[in-house]
Amino acid sequence: MIGLPVLLRLAGRPVILKGTGAAADAKRRLLERADAEVVEDHPDARLAVVAIADEGEAHATIAALRARGVLVNAVDRPALCDFTLPAIVDRDPLLVAVATGGVSAGLAAAVRQRIETALPAGLGRLAEQLHAARAALRTRFPDGDARRRALGQAFAAGSALDPLAAHDDGAVARWLDAADAPAAEQVRIALRSPDPDDLTLREARWLARADRLVHASDIPPAILDRARADAERIVGDTPPADAPGITLVLEMLR
């Protein structure tokens, strides 16, 4: 990865903005949407955005801020950035960030626009329902892994809480009333190609949902990386007996 995506809570915190013009104005609007306190300078600031056109002045400003331990976003200068600001799809409190590490802001914006059209406007309300139902979820599914698997099944395409479908304000409560712990599943997939772009939609979905991967040693890391980071990896061809959740067995077609 080019970097580690993080969500920074900036409400009431000072963020330095250096520069004027359209680029600086755009960054100011973004920071203000996050409720940051946008300042010219502040001794407690730990983040700064530098949108200065003059090359020499920009470099000097960046060096001075870094010397103070401030992390810098240097507009249109990706090589000088400690952090970059992604293109954002806002379904508050759900945010989708698309980033290229400053390599191509235009590409990130284009991908964001595609995602924007796919996500329902009311998706944030579904997130709020789930937050409000946390206690009920824990009561229904006391085991954390069982809870995660039940939610994963509910979020699947066409299921009760499909994120790409519209939901009313009672969707989560109705699902909880009828939800049962998912049964253990074992799925075998024979891959035709080592290229993750050749995965079918069905295969990609299984990878995203699997609790563990049982795979041959020749399965490319690029394929395995499509699975959850916390999914168990087992090299071989024999799935563990009676393992809960989804066990995905991967092999390459010969």
C-alpha positions as CSV (number, residue, x, y, z in Angstrom):
1,M,0.0,0.0,0.0
2,I,1.1,3.6,-0.6
3,G,0.0,4.5,2.9
4,L,-2.4,3.7,5.7
5,P,-5.8,5.3,5.4
6,V,-7.0,6.7,8.7
7,L,-10.0,8.8,9.9
8,L,-8.9,11.9,11.9
9,R,-11.4,13.5,14.3
10,L,-10.6,17.2,13.8
11,A,-13.6,18.8,15.5
12,G,-12.3,21.9,17.4
13,R,-8.7,21.1,16.6
14,P,-6.4,23.6,14.9
15,V,-5.2,22.8,11.4
16,I,-2.8,25.2,9.7
17,L,-3.7,26.4,6.2
18,K,-1.0,28.3,4.3
19,G,-1.7,30.0,1.0
20,T,-4.5,31.7,-1.0
21,G,-6.5,31.1,-4.1
22,A,-8.8,28.4,-5.4
23,A,-6.7,25.5,-4.1
24,A,-6.5,26.9,-0.6
25,D,-10.2,27.8,-0.6
26,A,-11.1,24.2,-1.6
27,K,-9.0,22.8,1.3
28,R,-10.5,25.3,3.7
29,R,-14.0,24.1,2.8
30,L,-13.0,20.5,3.3
31,L,-11.4,21.2,6.7
32,E,-14.4,23.2,7.8
33,R,-16.8,20.3,6.8
34,A,-14.7,18.2,9.3
35,D,-15.3,21.0,12.0
36,A,-11.6,21.7,12.2
37,E,-10.4,25.1,13.4
38,V,-8.6,26.5,10.3
39,V,-5.8,28.8,11.4
40,E,-2.9,30.7,9.9
41,D,-0.7,29.3,12.6
42,H,-1.1,27.7,16.1
43,P,1.5,26.2,18.5
44,D,-0.7,23.1,19.1
45,A,-1.4,22.3,15.5
46,R,-0.2,18.9,14.3
47,L,-1.5,19.1,10.7
48,A,-1.0,21.7,8.0
49,V,-2.1,22.2,4.4
50,V,0.3,24.2,2.3
51,A,-1.3,25.7,-0.9
52,I,1.4,28.2,-1.9
53,A,2.0,28.6,-5.6
54,D,5.6,30.0,-5.4
55,E,8.0,27.0,-5.3
56,G,10.6,28.5,-3.1
57,E,8.2,29.9,-0.6
58,A,6.3,26.6,-0.5
59,H,9.4,24.6,0.2
60,A,10.6,26.9,3.0
61,T,7.1,26.8,4.6
62,I,7.0,23.0,4.4
63,A,10.5,22.7,5.9
64,A,9.6,25.0,8.8
65,L,6.4,23.2,9.6
66,R,8.1,19.8,9.5
67,A,10.9,21.1,11.8
68,R,8.1,21.7,14.4
69,G,6.8,18.1,14.0
70,V,3.8,19.1,12.0
71,L,2.5,16.7,9.3
72,V,2.1,18.5,6.0
73,N,-0.2,18.1,3.0
74,A,1.5,20.0,0.1
75,V,-1.0,20.8,-2.6
76,D,0.1,19.6,-6.0
77,R,3.4,18.4,-4.6
78,P,2.9,14.7,-3.7
79,A,6.5,14.0,-3.1
80,L,6.5,16.5,-0.2
81,C,3.3,15.2,1.4
82,D,3.3,13.5,4.8
83,F,-0.4,12.8,4.2
84,T,-2.9,13.3,1.4
85,L,-6.6,14.2,1.4
86,P,-8.7,11.7,-0.5
87,A,-11.8,12.2,-2.7
88,I,-14.8,11.6,-0.4
89,V,-18.2,10.1,-0.7
90,D,-20.1,11.5,2.3
91,R,-23.1,9.5,3.7
92,D,-22.5,10.8,7.2
93,P,-21.6,9.0,9.4
94,L,-20.4,6.6,6.7
95,L,-17.6,8.0,4.6
96,V,-15.9,6.4,1.6
97,A,-12.4,7.7,0.8
98,V,-10.7,7.2,-2.6
99,A,-7.0,8.0,-2.6
100,T,-4.0,7.6,-4.9
101,G,-1.5,9.2,-2.6
102,G,-1.4,12.3,-4.8
103,V,-0.5,10.3,-7.9
104,S,-3.7,11.2,-9.7
105,A,-6.3,13.4,-8.0
106,G,-8.4,13.2,-11.2
107,L,-8.5,9.4,-11.2
108,A,-9.6,9.5,-7.5
109,A,-12.3,12.0,-8.3
110,A,-13.6,9.9,-11.2
111,V,-13.8,6.8,-9.0
112,R,-15.5,8.8,-6.3
113,Q,-18.1,9.9,-8.8
114,R,-18.9,6.3,-9.8
115,I,-19.2,5.3,-6.2
116,E,-21.4,8.4,-5.5
117,T,-24.0,7.2,-7.9
118,A,-24.0,3.6,-6.5
119,L,-24.6,4.5,-2.8
120,P,-28.2,5.4,-1.7
121,A,-28.6,8.9,-0.2
122,G,-30.0,7.4,3.0
123,L,-27.2,5.0,3.7
124,G,-26.0,7.1,6.6
125,R,-29.4,6.4,8.3
126,L,-28.7,2.7,8.1
127,A,-25.4,3.2,9.9
128,E,-27.2,5.2,12.6
129,Q,-29.7,2.4,13.0
130,L,-26.9,-0.1,13.5
131,H,-25.3,2.1,16.0
132,A,-28.5,2.5,18.0
133,A,-29.0,-1.3,17.9
134,R,-25.5,-2.1,19.3
135,A,-26.8,-3.3,22.7
136,A,-29.5,-5.4,21.0
137,L,-27.0,-6.9,18.6
138,R,-24.7,-7.9,21.5
139,T,-27.7,-9.5,23.3
140,R,-28.7,-11.4,20.1
141,F,-25.2,-12.5,19.2
142,P,-23.0,-12.4,22.4
143,D,-20.0,-13.9,20.5
144,G,-18.2,-11.3,18.5
145,D,-17.3,-13.6,15.6
146,A,-20.9,-14.8,15.4
147,R,-22.1,-11.2,15.4
148,R,-19.7,-10.3,12.6
149,R,-20.8,-13.2,10.5
150,A,-24.5,-12.4,11.0
151,L,-23.9,-8.9,9.9
152,G,-21.8,-10.0,7.0
153,Q,-24.6,-12.2,5.8
154,A,-27.2,-9.4,6.3
155,F,-25.1,-7.0,4.3
156,A,-24.7,-9.4,1.3
157,A,-26.2,-8.4,-2.0
158,G,-30.0,-8.9,-2.0
159,S,-30.0,-9.6,1.8
160,A,-31.9,-7.8,4.6
161,L,-29.4,-5.0,5.0
162,D,-27.9,-4.8,1.5
163,P,-26.0,-1.4,1.7
164,L,-26.8,-0.7,-2.0
165,A,-30.6,-1.0,-1.4
166,A,-32.9,1.6,0.1
167,H,-34.0,0.9,3.7
168,D,-36.6,2.5,6.0
169,D,-36.0,3.4,9.6
170,G,-37.1,0.0,10.9
171,A,-34.9,-2.2,8.7
172,V,-32.4,-3.1,11.4
173,A,-35.0,-3.9,14.0
174,R,-36.9,-6.2,11.6
175,W,-33.7,-8.0,10.7
176,L,-32.8,-8.5,14.4
177,D,-36.2,-9.9,15.2
178,A,-35.7,-12.7,12.7
179,A,-31.9,-13.1,12.6
180,D,-30.2,-16.4,13.4
181,A,-26.5,-17.2,13.6
182,P,-25.3,-18.2,10.1
183,A,-24.5,-21.9,9.6
184,A,-21.0,-22.9,8.9
185,E,-20.2,-23.0,5.1
186,Q,-17.4,-24.4,3.1
187,V,-16.8,-23.1,-0.5
188,R,-14.3,-24.3,-3.0
189,I,-13.1,-22.1,-5.8
190,A,-10.8,-23.1,-8.7
191,L,-9.2,-19.9,-10.0
192,R,-8.6,-19.6,-13.7
193,S,-6.0,-16.8,-13.5
194,P,-3.5,-15.3,-11.0
195,D,-4.7,-11.8,-11.8
196,P,-7.2,-10.5,-9.2
197,D,-8.9,-8.5,-11.9
198,D,-10.1,-11.8,-13.4
199,L,-12.0,-12.7,-10.3
200,T,-15.7,-13.1,-10.9
201,L,-18.1,-11.0,-8.8
202,R,-19.1,-14.2,-6.9
203,E,-15.5,-15.1,-6.2
204,A,-14.7,-11.6,-5.0
205,R,-17.7,-11.6,-2.6
206,W,-16.7,-15.0,-1.1
207,L,-13.1,-13.6,-0.5
208,A,-14.5,-10.5,1.2
209,R,-16.7,-12.6,3.5
210,A,-14.5,-15.6,4.3
211,D,-13.5,-16.2,7.9
212,R,-10.6,-18.4,6.8
213,L,-8.7,-19.2,3.6
214,V,-7.4,-22.7,2.9
215,H,-5.2,-22.3,-0.1
216,A,-2.5,-23.9,-2.2
217,S,1.0,-22.3,-1.8
218,D,0.9,-21.1,-5.4
219,I,-2.1,-18.8,-4.9
220,P,-0.8,-15.3,-5.6
221,P,-0.7,-12.8,-2.7
222,A,-2.6,-10.3,-4.8
223,I,-5.6,-12.7,-4.7
224,L,-5.2,-13.4,-1.0
225,D,-5.1,-9.6,-0.3
226,R,-8.7,-9.4,-1.5
227,A,-9.8,-11.2,1.6
228,R,-10.3,-9.5,5.0
229,A,-7.0,-8.8,6.8
230,D,-8.2,-10.7,9.9
231,A,-9.3,-13.8,7.9
232,E,-7.2,-16.9,9.0
233,R,-4.8,-18.2,6.3
234,I,-4.1,-22.0,6.1
235,V,-1.7,-23.3,3.5
236,G,-2.9,-26.7,2.2
237,D,-6.0,-28.3,0.8
238,T,-7.6,-29.8,3.9
239,P,-10.1,-27.5,5.7
240,P,-10.3,-27.7,9.5
241,A,-13.2,-29.8,10.8
242,D,-16.2,-28.1,12.3
243,A,-14.8,-24.6,11.8
244,P,-17.4,-21.9,12.3
245,G,-18.3,-19.3,9.7
246,I,-17.1,-19.4,6.1
247,T,-14.2,-21.5,5.0
248,L,-13.0,-20.7,1.5
249,V,-10.8,-23.3,-0.2
250,L,-8.7,-21.9,-3.1
251,E,-6.8,-23.7,-5.8
252,M,-5.5,-22.8,-9.2
253,L,-6.9,-24.6,-12.3
254,R,-4.2,-26.7,-14.0
